[in-house]
Amino acid sequence: MYWTFVAKPARRRLLRVIVLSLVLVALAAGAYALFAPPRRPALLSAEGRCRLGAYRLEDGTLFVVRQREGESLRAVFFDGFGPALYPDDDAGRYVSQATTADGKTPAAVAEFAPCAEGTVRVTLGGEPARTARRTAFEQVTTTFRQAGVELAGRLVLPPGKGRVPVVVLVHGSERDSALDGEGWQFLLPASGIAAFVYDKRGTGRSGGVYTQDFHLLAADAVAAAAEARRLAGPRLGELGFFGGSQGGWIAPLAALEDGADFVIAAYGLAESPLAEDREEVLLGLREAGYDDEATRRKALEVTNATGRVMASHFRSGWKELAAVEARYRDEPWLEAIDGEFSGDFLRYPSWLLRLVGPFFDVGTSWDYDPLPTLAYIEAPHLWVLAGEDHDAPSDTTLVHLRALQALRPNLDVARFPHADHGILVPERAPDGHVLAWNHAPGYHALIVDWLRTKSLASAAPGIETWEGGNARP
């Protein structure tokens, strides 16, 4: 009825608006389907979960089994070797797709006995099979609430009755379940140190919506620490936080709020999240051969512009970004820009990013400056850096940390010069191709020894260390 009273010119304008709106909605829906944000990964099955834990071979060699992805597992040895294991049958046999240097022999085969037995037959390369037995820990599962959300956690205590340090594990930006996929929850108790692990909000078995709001996540970590203290009871010694990657921002923030006894940050940044994109862009340009100062200055104009849009959560900064793109659109280095997000701004039209970008906005604390937090931490504090980190390039972070050591002699820094993100190093075949990625030798020992002694004196050769502000040879 209303339509008949609308004049024809107005009707045409209204039709155009409706058609345009439908087109935009269709484009947005298509773009969202194409670039859909990741969903919660599937939880490990009960059969897979019963195989998780810490194992020792007859000679005492320690390794842990954790979820890798889906139903695949990863065995992580204390020396760093970490083969991925894929189900090969329904009877508990897993095989590594990676091979030894001959290209034929699987890097690892694991044959798990029925779960109640707690054993696994392990074949590494072409060596004879050996049996490993799972270590029995006291494990207490729990839920706790923070900011209206129920979070799922677990305290894993080493054998015995004495007091032990407790480490609250703060995982990074991944959406996987830490309860299934965090190896430190078993490796630390196998070394006499308790661990509290939990699925952060919006992941695994925890409620809520996934977020990268560092302050909210730090509050969750503080609540996790309170729950860990409650469960540990008389066995509680000192308590602190250990966070990797994005957890390197959150763990120190939680430690300061909690008044923790220690804190460890690994392969993270002592800069804002926007700096992560900037450092990735500059590193990529250097590796592409664009290492001159003039290109660097221009690239920083690009990252400053993309950073303004991201920090505004896609609400502003578009005109400035368009101006920078127009200024340098004909320069060859522009196509080499990648980074955390800058490459996407240059590859896709702004109208598409305006439509789709908000769907990907998870509340990241883009403007968070970690340096004031780090400067106020009085407890023993360790940073572990990867010298060839492509996800969180560490050169500027090392400069900041070395400067902080003049104010905070409680701060220790270690760097694995040839490791990438995660303190991972490639295992290569004779022809140079990567067979697998393993943790750098000495990484696990460094963390365990520092937790025991708050010193880097026993760091393995080849690890660069700066202890309490003084460089060690």
C-alpha positions in Angstrom: 0.0 0.0 0.0 2.8 2.4 0.9 4.5 1.7 -2.5 1.6 3.1 -4.5 1.9 6.5 -2.8 5.5 6.9 -3.6 6.3 9.1 -6.7 8.0 7.3 -9.6 11.3 9.3 -9.3 11.4 8.5 -5.6 10.6 4.9 -6.4 13.5 4.6 -8.8 15.9 6.1 -6.2 14.5 3.8 -3.6 14.9 0.8 -5.9 18.5 1.8 -6.6 19.2 2.0 -2.9 17.6 -1.4 -2.3 19.5 -3.0 -5.2 22.8 -1.4 -4.1 22.2 -2.5 -0.5 21.5 -6.0 -1.6 24.7 -6.0 -3.7 26.7 -4.8 -0.8 25.2 -7.4 1.5 26.0 -10.1 -1.0 29.5 -8.9 -1.5 30.0 -8.7 2.3 28.6 -12.2 2.7 30.8 -13.5 -0.1 33.9 -11.8 1.3 33.1 -13.1 4.8 32.7 -16.6 3.5 36.0 -16.2 1.6 38.0 -14.7 4.5 36.0 -16.2 7.4 37.6 -15.9 10.8 38.9 -19.2 12.2 36.5 -21.2 14.3 37.4 -23.1 17.5 39.6 -26.0 16.5 38.1 -29.5 17.3 39.0 -30.9 20.7 41.1 -34.0 20.9 39.1 -37.2 21.3 39.0 -39.1 24.6 41.2 -41.8 23.0 43.8 -39.2 22.0 43.7 -37.4 25.4 44.5 -40.6 27.3 47.8 -40.7 25.5 48.9 -37.2 26.6 51.6 -36.9 29.3 55.3 -37.2 30.1 57.2 -40.4 29.2 60.6 -41.7 29.9 62.6 -44.3 28.0 64.6 -46.9 29.8 67.7 -44.7 29.7 65.9 -41.8 31.3 65.3 -39.8 28.2 62.3 -37.5 28.7 59.6 -36.6 26.2 56.1 -35.3 26.4 53.1 -36.1 24.2 50.6 -33.3 23.4 48.0 -32.5 20.8 49.3 -31.1 17.6 46.2 -30.5 15.5 42.9 -32.5 15.3 43.8 -36.1 16.2 47.5 -35.7 15.4 50.0 -35.6 18.3 53.5 -34.2 18.8 56.2 -35.9 20.8 58.5 -33.2 22.3 61.8 -34.5 23.6 63.7 -32.6 26.3 66.6 -32.1 23.9 64.3 -30.3 21.4 63.5 -33.1 18.9 59.7 -32.8 18.2 58.2 -35.1 15.6 54.6 -34.7 14.6 52.7 -38.0 14.9 49.7 -38.9 12.7 47.2 -41.8 13.5 48.1 -44.8 11.3 45.4 -47.2 12.5 42.8 -47.5 15.2 45.0 -49.4 17.6 47.2 -46.6 18.8 49.9 -46.5 16.1 51.1 -43.1 15.0 53.7 -42.4 12.3 55.6 -39.2 11.5 55.2 -37.9 8.0 58.7 -36.3 8.2 61.6 -38.7 7.4 65.2 -39.0 8.2 67.7 -37.7 5.7 67.4 -40.8 3.5 63.8 -39.6 2.6 62.4 -43.1 3.3 62.6 -43.9 7.1 59.9 -42.2 9.2 61.5 -39.8 11.8 59.4 -41.5 14.5 56.8 -44.2 15.0 54.9 -44.5 18.3 52.7 -47.5 19.2 50.7 -46.8 22.3 49.5 -49.6 24.6 46.0 -49.4 26.0 45.8 -46.3 28.1 45.6 -48.0 31.4 49.0 -49.5 30.8 50.6 -46.1 30.3 53.4 -47.2 27.9 54.4 -46.6 24.3 56.8 -48.3 22.0 58.9 -45.6 20.2 61.0 -46.1 17.1 63.3 -43.1 16.2 64.6 -43.2 12.7 66.1 -46.6 11.9 66.9 -47.4 15.6 65.5 -50.4 17.4 62.1 -49.8 19.1 62.2 -48.9 22.8 59.5 -48.7 25.5 58.7 -45.6 27.4 56.5 -45.4 30.5 54.2 -42.5 31.4 55.0 -40.6 34.6 52.1 -40.5 37.1 51.3 -36.9 38.2 48.7 -35.6 40.5 46.3 -33.8 38.2 43.3 -31.7 39.4 40.9 -30.4 36.8 38.8 -27.3 37.7 36.7 -24.5 36.4 36.9 -20.9 37.7 35.1 -17.7 36.8 36.4 -14.3 35.7 34.4 -11.4 34.3 31.3 -13.6 33.9 33.1 -16.4 32.0 33.8 -19.9 33.2 37.3 -21.0 32.3 38.6 -24.6 32.3 41.9 -25.4 33.9 44.2 -28.1 35.3 46.9 -28.2 38.0 49.6 -30.7 37.3 51.8 -31.5 40.4 55.0 -33.5 40.3 55.2 -36.6 42.5 55.9 -36.1 46.2 54.6 -34.1 49.1 57.0 -31.1 49.3 56.5 -27.5 48.3 57.2 -26.8 44.6 57.2 -23.8 42.3 54.0 -23.3 40.4 54.0 -21.9 36.9 50.8 -20.5 35.4 51.1 -21.1 31.6 49.7 -18.2 29.5 49.4 -19.3 25.8 49.6 -17.1 22.8 47.2 -16.0 20.1 46.3 -19.6 19.0 42.8 -20.7 19.3 43.7 -24.3 20.2 43.0 -25.9 23.6 46.0 -25.4 25.9 44.6 -28.3 28.0 45.3 -30.6 25.1 48.1 -28.9 23.3 50.4 -27.3 25.9 53.5 -29.5 26.4 55.0 -27.5 29.3 52.1 -28.7 31.5 53.9 -32.1 31.5 57.5 -31.2 30.9 57.7 -28.9 34.0 56.2 -31.5 36.5 58.6 -34.1 35.1 61.3 -31.7 36.2 59.9 -31.1 39.7 57.9 -28.0 38.9 54.1 -27.7 39.1 52.1 -26.3 36.2 48.7 -24.7 35.9 47.3 -24.7 32.4 43.9 -23.3 31.3 42.0 -22.7 28.1 41.7 -19.0 27.6 38.3 -17.5 27.0 36.8 -18.5 23.7 39.1 -21.5 23.2 39.0 -25.2 24.1 36.6 -26.0 27.0 36.4 -22.5 28.3 33.4 -20.2 27.7 33.3 -16.7 26.4 34.3 -15.1 23.2 37.8 -15.2 21.8 39.6 -11.9 22.3 43.0 -10.3 22.1 42.3 -7.7 24.7 45.5 -7.9 26.7 44.0 -6.4 29.9 41.1 -8.8 30.0 43.4 -11.7 29.3 45.8 -10.6 32.0 42.9 -10.5 34.4 42.0 -14.0 33.4 45.6 -15.1 34.1 45.5 -13.5 37.5 42.3 -15.4 38.2 44.0 -18.6 37.0 46.9 -17.9 39.5 44.4 -17.5 42.3 42.9 -20.9 41.4 46.3 -22.5 41.1 47.2 -21.2 44.6 44.0 -22.6 46.0 44.5 -26.1 44.5 48.2 -26.3 45.3 47.5 -25.7 49.0 50.3 -26.8 51.2 52.5 -27.8 48.2 52.6 -24.2 47.0 56.1 -22.6 46.9 56.6 -19.6 44.8 54.2 -18.8 41.9 54.7 -17.0 38.6 53.7 -16.8 35.0 55.2 -18.1 31.7 53.9 -16.7 28.4 55.0 -17.2 24.8 54.4 -15.1 21.7 51.3 -13.0 22.5 51.6 -14.4 26.0 54.8 -12.4 26.2 52.6 -9.2 26.5 50.1 -10.8 28.8 52.3 -12.7 31.3 54.3 -9.6 32.5 51.1 -7.6 32.8 49.5 -10.4 34.9 52.6 -10.8 37.0 52.6 -7.1 37.9 48.9 -7.1 38.7 49.2 -10.3 40.7 52.4 -9.5 42.6 53.9 -12.8 41.3 57.2 -14.2 42.4 58.7 -14.5 38.9 57.7 -14.1 35.2 59.0 -15.5 31.9 58.3 -14.1 28.5 59.4 -16.1 25.4 59.6 -15.1 21.7 57.5 -12.0 22.4 58.0 -8.3 21.9 58.9 -5.5 24.3 57.0 -3.2 21.8 53.4 -2.6 20.9 51.5 -5.1 18.7 51.7 -2.5 15.9 55.5 -2.8 16.1 55.1 -6.5 15.3 53.7 -5.6 11.8 56.4 -2.9 11.3 59.3 -5.2 12.2 57.9 -8.0 10.0 57.6 -5.6 7.1 61.1 -4.3 7.4 62.6 -7.8 7.8 60.7 -9.0 4.7 62.0 -6.1 2.7 65.6 -6.7 3.8 65.3 -10.4 2.8 63.8 -9.2 -0.6 66.8 -7.0 -1.2 65.3 -3.7 -0.3 67.7 -2.7 2.5 68.4 1.0 1.8 67.5 3.8 4.2 65.2 5.6 1.7 63.0 2.5 1.2 62.9 1.9 4.9 61.6 5.5 5.5 58.9 5.0 2.9 57.9 1.6 4.2 57.5 3.1 7.7 55.0 5.6 6.1 53.0 2.6 4.9 53.1 0.8 8.2 52.2 3.9 10.1 49.1 4.4 7.8 48.0 0.7 8.1 48.6 0.8 11.8 46.3 3.8 12.2 43.5 1.9 10.6 44.1 -1.2 12.7 44.4 0.8 15.9 41.1 2.5 15.1 39.5 -0.9 14.6 38.8 0.0 11.0 36.9 3.2 11.8 39.4 5.8 10.6 42.7 6.4 8.8 41.5 5.4 5.3 42.3 8.7 3.6 45.8 8.7 4.9 46.3 5.1 3.8 45.0 5.9 0.3 47.4 8.8 0.0 50.4 6.7 0.9 49.4 4.0 -1.5 49.0 6.5 -4.3 52.4 8.0 -3.5 54.3 4.7 -3.8 52.1 2.6 -6.0 54.7 2.5 -8.8 57.7 1.6 -6.6 58.8 -2.1 -6.9 59.3 -2.6 -3.1 55.6 -2.0 -2.4 54.7 -5.5 -3.8 57.2 -7.1 -1.4 55.5 -5.8 1.7 53.8 -8.5 3.8 53.9 -8.2 7.6 51.3 -9.0 10.1 48.6 -7.1 8.3 50.1 -4.4 6.1 50.3 -6.7 3.0 46.6 -7.3 3.2 45.8 -3.6 3.2 47.8 -3.3 0.0 46.4 -6.4 -1.8 42.7 -5.9 -1.2 40.5 -2.9 -2.0 39.6 -0.6 0.8 35.8 -1.0 0.4 36.3 -4.8 1.0 38.5 -4.3 4.0 36.0 -1.8 5.5 33.2 -4.4 5.1 35.1 -7.5 6.2 37.6 -6.0 8.6 35.3 -5.5 11.6 34.4 -9.3 11.4 38.0 -10.0 12.2 38.3 -7.5 15.0 39.0 -9.4 18.2 39.7 -6.3 20.3 43.5 -6.5 20.0 45.2 -4.0 22.3 47.1 -2.5 19.4 48.4 0.6 21.3 49.5 -1.3 24.4 53.1 -0.2 25.4 54.7 -3.0 27.5 57.7 -1.0 28.6 56.1 0.7 31.6 54.9 -2.7 32.8 58.3 -4.2 32.4 60.0 -1.3 34.2 57.8 -1.8 37.3 58.3 -5.6 37.7 60.5 -6.2 40.8 60.3 -10.0 40.7 62.9 -12.1 38.9 62.1 -11.8 35.2 63.4 -13.7 32.2 63.1 -13.0 28.5 63.9 -15.7 25.9 64.3 -14.4 22.3 64.7 -16.0 18.9 67.5 -14.4 16.9 65.9 -15.2 13.5 62.3 -14.7 14.5 60.1 -14.0 11.4 56.8 -13.5 13.4 58.2 -11.3 16.1 61.6 -9.9 15.0 63.6 -9.4 18.1 66.4 -6.9 17.4 64.5 -3.8 18.7 63.1 -5.8 21.7 66.7 -6.8 22.7 67.7 -3.1 22.6 64.8 -2.2 24.9 65.5 -5.1 27.3 69.2 -4.2 27.5 68.3 -0.7 28.4 65.8 -1.9 31.0 68.5 -4.0 32.7 70.2 -0.8 33.8 67.1 0.0 35.9 66.1 -3.6 36.7 69.0 -5.9 37.4 66.4 -8.6 38.2 65.9 -8.9 34.4 67.7 -11.7 32.6 67.8 -12.1 28.8 68.7 -15.1 26.7 68.7 -15.3 22.9 69.0 -18.3 20.6 70.7 -16.7 17.6 69.6 -19.2 15.0 66.0 -19.9 16.2 62.8 -18.8 14.6 59.5 -18.1 16.4 58.7 -20.6 19.1 62.5 -21.1 19.6 62.3 -23.5 16.7 65.2 -24.5 14.4 65.0 -26.3 11.1 66.3 -29.8 10.6 67.5 -30.0 7.0 68.2 -32.7 4.5 71.6 -32.7 2.6 70.0 -30.9 -0.3 68.8 -28.1 2.1 65.1 -28.7 2.3 63.5 -28.6 5.7 62.7 -32.1 7.1 61.2 -30.8 10.4 61.2 -28.0 12.9 62.5 -28.8 16.4 63.0 -26.7 19.5 66.5 -25.4 19.8 68.9 -27.6 21.9 69.1 -26.2 25.4 65.8 -24.3 25.4 63.9 -26.6 27.7 66.9 -27.0 30.0 67.3 -23.2 30.2 63.7 -22.6 31.3 63.9 -25.4 33.9 67.2 -24.3 35.3 66.2 -20.6 35.5 63.0 -21.6 37.4 65.2 -23.4 39.9 68.0 -21.0 40.2 66.8 -17.6 38.7 70.2 -17.6 36.9 71.5 -18.2 33.4 74.8 -19.5 34.6 74.1 -23.0 33.2 73.0 -22.0 29.8 74.3 -24.2 27.0 77.1 -23.0 24.7 75.8 -21.0 21.8 73.0 -19.4 23.7 73.6 -15.6 24.1 72.9 -14.5 27.6 72.8 -11.1 29.4 72.3 -11.7 33.1 71.3 -8.9 35.4 72.6 -6.3 32.9 76.0 -7.8 32.4 76.8 -9.7 29.2 78.4 -13.1 29.8 80.9 -14.5 27.3 
